[in-house]
Amino acid sequence: MNQATETAAQIGFDDFLKVDVRVGTIVEAAPFPEARKPAIKLVIDFGGTIGRKKSSAQITRHYRPEDLPGRQVLAVVNFPPRQIGKFMSEVLTLGVPDGDGEVVLIGPSLDVPTGGRLY
């Protein structure tokens, strides 16, 4: 699927509800030089029963690790963990491509309670 021109197949609302997208606050960010593509290792706090989870994000074009703590982002929290090199990514941090295809993080425009579910 060409992300810029094609849409995904239509799904039902029950399918959408299966994807658990939550807001979390980045509490740690560090370079990930071992990744095949430039990336940053994140620790994101989702509060409550989810707690802190790790994620690898290919966001080096627009973000520096030292600027990320405190930023709220959206992530899928119910995908299985994925091994990326020696790092286990536990959630999928969400973003959209800019005009050059580089990742721009998605987050709320106002501060919201950590752990809130997308609806």
N, C-alpha and C positions, 0 to 999 in steps of 0.2 A: 504494500500500500504506500503510495506517495503521500506523505503527511500533509503536504501543502495543497494538494488538489483533490484527493479522494476522501470520502468519509467511510467510516467503518460500517459494517452491517448493522441494521437496526436490531435493538435488543428490547426486552421488556423491562418494566420498572423493577421487577423482582431480581433481574440480573444486575441492575445497577446497585441494588441494596447489598449484594454479595461483596462488593468492593468497599472495604472499610477505609475511607480517607479521613484522616484526623489532622488537626493543627498541633504542631509541636514547636518548641523553642530550642534553637540550636544553643547548646551549652559548651561544646568543644568543637574546634575545627583545626585540622592539621593537614599539611601537604601529604600527598600519596604518590611519591615518585616511583614506586614499584608498579603502579597501574600501567597497562598497555597504552591507554589514552590518558592525557593529563586529567587528574582528579583531585578532589579534596575529601578526606575522611571526616565525617561528621558524627557527633553524638547529639541526639535530639531527645529532649525531654517531652514526653506526652502526658506526664502526670498520671494520677490514679493507678489503675491496674496495669496499664501498658508500661509505664515507667520510661526509662531511658533506653534508646535503641540506636544502633550504629547504622550508618549509611555511607556509601561511596557515591559521590556526585561529580559528574564531568562539568564543572562550573568555573573552571579556572580563567576563562576569558573575561568574565565580568566581576568575579569575586576573589577577594584575598582572604585566607583563613582568619587573619586577625580582625577582619571586619564583620565576621558572621555571627559570633556569639551574641545572643539576645534577639536575633532575628527570628520571626515566626514564619514557618513554612508548612506546606501541606505535604503529606506523605501517605502512601498506601501502607497500612500496618498489618494486613492479613495475607500478604504473599509469603511463600516459604523463604527462609534465608537463602542467600546466594553467595557462593564463594567467589571472591574476586582476588586472585593471587593468594596471599596469606591472610587476607582480611575477609571476615564474614559480614556481609551487608544484610541487615535484618529488616529494613524497610526501604521502600522505593520513594525517594524524594522527588516531588513533581516539579516540572518546569515546562516551558514552551520555547520553541526556537525563535531567535531574533532573525533579522533579515539575512544574516550570514549562516544560519543554522546552529548558532551557539546557544546554549541553554540559559534561559532567564528563569529564576526561581518563581514559584507561585506561592503567595501568602496572602493573608487578609490585609485589607487596606487600613484597618484599625486594630488596636490590640484587642484580642479576644481571649477567653479562658483557655489555657492549655488543655489539649485532649478533646476539644469540641469536634464533633463529627460533621463532615460535609453533608449538606442536604439541599 
